[in-house]
Amino acid sequence: MEQELLKIASEALKKAALNEEAKNFVLQNEKLFKTLKKAANRYIGGETIAETVSAIKELNENGFAVTTDFMGESIRNEKEANEAAQEFVNFARTVKSENLNSSISLDLSHIGLLVSEDLTINNLKIICEEASKSNQEVIISMEGTDRTDMIIDIYKEVLKTHSNLGITLQAYLYRTKSDFEDLIRLSGSIRMVKGAYDTPKGLSIPRGEELDKIYLNYAEQLLAKNHKCAIASHDSKIHHKVIELIDKYSPTNYVLERLLGICNEELHTFKNQGYQCRIYVVYGKEWYLYLCNRWAEYPLNLFRGLADIVE
Ligand SMILES: Cc1cc2nc3c(=O)[nH]c(=O)nc-3n(C[C@H](O)[C@H](O)[C@H](O)COP(=O)(O)OP(=O)(O)OC[C@H]3O[C@@H](n4cnc5c(N)ncnc54)[C@H](O)[C@@H]3O)c2cc1C
């Protein structure tokens, strides 16, 4: 019964996230906007670079590395893709001038993937170039299965000239077995996630013990080889097992990674025990969609949202 209710809540929140009418209503209604923003604040660094800088500084001072993403995806015209790329460049410049410890994370569909491959490659190179001036990494997020091939191809192409590039792989996809074997031979860093998108039938392994085992197997290969990697999960069980692997192999090139506002207390504990931890900070004005997605993936977070609104 409880599981059924959580599933219904999750479906409803996914629909709310995609409902343009609901989104516009929220954004135009001052009271509703302010109320929901209180719940969103837990998950975002701010709406602008300036606001986000102070959030990053605080995390850095507390011993966390940070990776930062300017929220947005699925841009369908060149002008907006170029504007998003420019925002990432501005962010990279700020990291340098403010001496922050933050890499960049981005969706390729935010900087042109749905417009053209050439545009995306060009924008990605410009961002990597700027980021390299302060030794920052640029990590590509992984999107839906209709985009996986394009994302991997572009990653390989840009990695030839920009070594500060990394990619995210989704353990739930059957195809990841061969993508992983292929990409671990290259020098770029790999972020391992379980996978967030709905997929066509037969392409992915559902949540459960089998997926956890596969995820841990990828993590073990990365850690044993000391391949530069991020082990990104909110699953306490997974991170505890990964810590056993870190103790076994003593790698130096890893981070345990979580999104800002999600199970960060535990990451604090890991960091205090001496493990390298990174927090993924997002910023921008598209927080309504982001908030709905955080609630949809774990509807119990709605209660936290309620508490944040009331406080
Ligand atoms: C840094 C980072 C980057 C990511 N990048 C991508 C990407 O590029 N592409 C992509 O497809 N996915 C990405 N994801 C999402 C990822 O694929 C998973 O969907 C997400 O992390 C949930 O899976 P899980 O391993 O955390 O735990 P799950 O197997 O989903 O859940 C296990 C347990 O973890 C806890 N938990 C999980 N989620 C939450 C939550 N929101 N709030 C509170 N507790 C929770 C609960 O206790 C839950 O029972 C990213 C995740 C992180 C942390």
The ligand as an ORCA input file, in Angstrom:
! r2SCAN-3c Opt
* xyz 0 1
  C      26.343     13.467     -8.588
  C      25.284     12.770     -9.385
  C      25.254     12.930    -10.769
  C      24.275     12.262    -11.514
  N      24.286     12.358    -12.897
  C      23.419     11.616    -13.621
  C      23.489     11.552    -15.045
  O      24.312     12.214    -15.678
  N      22.608     10.754    -15.697
  C      21.676      9.982    -15.037
  O      20.936      9.235    -15.682
  N      21.586     10.036    -13.703
  C      22.420     10.807    -12.975
  N      22.321     10.825    -11.606
  C      21.160     10.161    -10.946
  C      21.434      8.671    -10.759
  O      21.418      7.998    -11.984
  C      20.339      8.046     -9.871
  O      19.094      8.145    -10.511
  C      20.216      8.673     -8.510
  O      21.464      8.890     -7.919
  C      19.397      7.700     -7.606
  O      20.045      6.458     -7.554
  P      20.898      6.042     -6.277
  O      22.053      5.237     -6.642
  O      21.269      7.311     -5.620
  O      19.898      5.248     -5.375
  P      18.539      4.409     -5.644
  O      18.842      3.023     -6.028
  O      17.625      5.163     -6.596
  O      17.923      4.454     -4.199
  C      18.569      3.764     -3.115
  C      18.367      4.516     -1.828
  O      19.075      5.763     -1.874
  C      18.341      6.760     -1.181
  N      17.951      7.805     -2.124
  C      17.974      7.743     -3.464
  N      17.578      8.894     -4.017
  C      17.274      9.708     -2.993
  C      16.803     11.029     -2.899
  N      16.536     11.795     -3.996
  N      16.600     11.555     -1.675
  C      16.841     10.832     -0.552
  N      17.308      9.570     -0.577
  C      17.509      9.010     -1.772
  C      17.122      6.085     -0.611
  O      17.439      5.632      0.686
  C      16.919      4.923     -1.552
  O      16.197      3.872     -0.958
  C      23.300     11.471    -10.853
  C      23.355     11.311     -9.460
  C      24.333     11.942     -8.726
  C      24.366     11.739     -7.251
*
